[in-house]
């Protein structure tokens, strides 16, 4: 097809002449003579449509982001990074992907605020980098044309340049640069191509901007609109002395129900703003410029007139190989089967592919560490803190690092190759039955990694009601914090039976099934929420599907690295503290003198090369278990035991479940500490796993069996044991009501679910 | 609202067959929804090819793939080639 239609209008074309002030940057550094110290530090903003490779470009520029946070009062992720060039350091602000700068919501307004330097937390933006998918240049330049009206130095990045030629397209980048009057850099961010040139162009754009003031008018929109913009600026200045930028005035005129107008109207003297805007729009409509449709019309007209000479496209829009793949992957039957098969393989890989790493940590690293501590520290409170609290507690959690890394490896792979959006497409049909759209599927899918980013990702959902429902069911998705709990119980209590010549294992099947529990329960919950709490029509579903590509190793590994770090940080902070509290509750009060003396005697025998007699070991185990049963933890556990007995649990599991309300993994740390304090873990055996297998009721029956393991897993699948998630729900819904609601309904579901599971499965097993 | 030089047949988008190409002639209905679609690149004059029919459907706008299930208040009319 030919976007290169003949120039339809001339009014857009004149706009660039005045703006030829960034120099002709593809040529050389002729204007870049100024090396002002103040210019050495720069702040730049990356702006682009979704799926233009913006985050890949960000990591190509900066490596891992230096800081990720939120802008105050809104749910927009604030991502900052830095890099250095020969002149100084550059701070990069990555703005959320968007199709337009129209600010309809507070979240959308953040980008405008940052770009206009109204955002207090970000320093003034020196250069705006507009990222465009070169193969979709015409559509992508819509956002560029808005950025252009801001009047700051711009650099246009034609990303995915490597795909231009294979698609039969021809783009004259130098010609476009000259025509638009901005530096144009061609990049293939995923292959790290064009990055040095981009850094150079950014620096040059900043330097040449120092010498010239930039003219805003005429804008792409033409004189009729520009004069209304000026008039409105004049009015705000007269009415309340408020100087608004031309860009803000333009948005005031163009954004129907825009948030900028709503906020400005509250200022003193500005109450007549709405009337002014309405009058201006009426005048424009009389001139056949109807707001908001005239904006897209004028901008696309301008884009075509600018590109016609420089872009040619083969007579295209034929079926491609990716369409043929999509034909199957988005099929209403095969698509769902393909999705299920992919997930099945992922969970098989997690159980079967990481066992060696887990064994290595539990069999080699942990005992070595504990042995070293025993050589250094004499028996006593300090040694108990280190061995029973930290190594047995936090260490038991860290064992699961390989599984977490594996999970994020697959999630990164599926996201980066473009599959996830297809899954959302397939799921849209089922989601509409619940009154939701496929848009809710992506946040739910990322909640399988962690509900916190999942809940934050719900901001792409336009309808508030759908967003609320999605937020409230997101914590039911089985997050990676549940993975260690499942893996521990599955490896210990699900028989290791293999099918299909060893390729499929029962353990992997159970692990997969546990991940389905939460999702299955979410279906009726979503239906009820939508029906009784947030009734409303099924929202439309409009979403761009990224093109398929080979996953970039750096993007995938970066993701694995980030999450691995987050997991270890969590283990080192929240779980570490919880483990110490649990240890203290399990250690005090009690007289540890006899058991310490006993240990010293046994170690003395060992040191002289002998084996301590079995009765000494039995004696120590008896003393230890008495101590823990008399401790605060033991007493509390005994008190709650009647409540958890119907679930098949003993007091240890009950205490573990309660201690894990701040974070799920704490149950592992707690059980690790309890069994270690209770003397159930001997040096050299397999730690927590073996201790659980040996754990017995007072009458000698084993505490754990398959029914108990299933009941614990179902409880953890459904329970809201995550303080971070509840906090994020509070922040996103701006009310305590919804986190409390989530907590209550999930805890109730968890108890009932575990009760049902135990009572049914114990009858089936026996 | 018919652009010059294209055929007179105008169909609702969902009447296009798989891999049939049509030019968007008109998008009518809910104003803000129509505007949002145009910002995403679906507007008067866009050539679309149907990759997958149904609800949602999958459209090819040159290199871009858009999944689309509209509410009952927006209609897209195309002129097939």
Contacts between the chains, C-beta under 8 A, distances in Angstrom:
chain1	res1	chain2	res2	distance
A	1	B	47	5.3
A	1	B	62	6.3
A	3	B	62	7.9
A	99	B	36	7.9
A	99	B	39	4.6
A	99	B	40	5.1
A	99	B	41	7.9
A	100	B	39	4.2
A	102	B	35	8.0
A	102	B	39	7.1
A	104	B	32	7.8
A	133	B	63	7.5
A	133	B	64	8.0
A	135	B	62	7.5
A	135	B	63	4.1
A	136	B	41	7.6
A	136	B	61	8.0
A	136	B	62	6.5
A	136	B	63	5.3
A	136	B	64	5.0
A	138	B	62	7.9
A	139	B	40	7.7
A	139	B	41	3.6
A	139	B	61	7.0
A	139	B	62	7.9
A	139	B	64	6.5
A	142	B	39	6.4
A	142	B	41	7.3
A	163	B	63	7.9
A	167	B	63	6.4
A	256	B	31	7.1
A	256	B	32	6.4
A	256	B	35	7.7
A	257	B	32	7.3
A	292	B	31	7.3
A	292	B	32	7.7
A	292	B	35	4.7
A	293	B	31	7.8
A	293	B	34	7.3
A	293	B	35	6.5
A	293	B	38	7.2
A	296	B	35	6.8
A	296	B	38	3.9
A	296	B	39	6.2
A	296	B	43	5.8
A	297	B	38	8.0
A	297	B	43	7.6
A	297	B	44	7.5
A	300	B	38	8.0
A	300	B	43	6.7
A	300	B	45	7.7
A	313	B	62	7.1
A	316	B	62	6.4
A	317	B	21	5.8
A	317	B	47	6.1
A	317	B	49	4.9
A	317	B	60	6.0
A	317	B	62	5.9
A	318	B	19	7.8
A	318	B	49	7.8
A	319	B	19	5.4
A	319	B	49	7.9
A	319	B	51	7.6
A	322	B	65	7.8
A	323	B	51	4.9
A	323	B	60	6.8
A	326	B	51	6.1
A	326	B	52	6.8
A	326	B	58	6.4
A	326	B	65	7.4
A	327	B	51	7.5
A	327	B	52	6.8
A	330	B	52	5.7
A	330	B	58	6.2
A	332	B	54	7.6
A	421	B	67	7.8
A	424	B	67	7.8
A	425	B	56	6.4
A	425	B	58	6.9
A	425	B	67	4.8
A	428	B	56	5.0
A	428	B	67	7.2
A	428	B	69	6.3
A	429	B	55	7.4
A	429	B	56	7.6
A	432	B	69	7.5
A	437	B	69	7.3
A	438	B	56	6.8
A	438	B	67	7.1
A	438	B	69	7.8
A	537	B	71	6.9
A	538	B	71	7.7
A	539	B	71	7.1
A	540	B	33	6.7
A	540	B	69	6.0
A	540	B	70	4.9
A	540	B	71	4.3
A	540	B	74	7.1
A	541	B	56	5.4
A	541	B	67	6.6
A	541	B	68	7.2
A	541	B	69	4.2
A	542	B	36	7.4
A	542	B	37	6.6
A	542	B	40	6.6
A	542	B	66	6.8
A	542	B	67	7.3
A	542	B	68	5.6
A	542	B	69	7.7
A	542	B	70	7.6
A	543	B	66	7.4
A	543	B	67	5.1
A	544	B	40	7.0
A	544	B	64	6.3
A	544	B	65	6.8
A	544	B	66	5.7
A	544	B	67	7.8
A	545	B	58	7.2
A	545	B	65	4.1
A	545	B	66	7.2
A	545	B	67	5.9
A	546	B	65	8.0
A	547	B	63	6.8
A	547	B	65	7.0
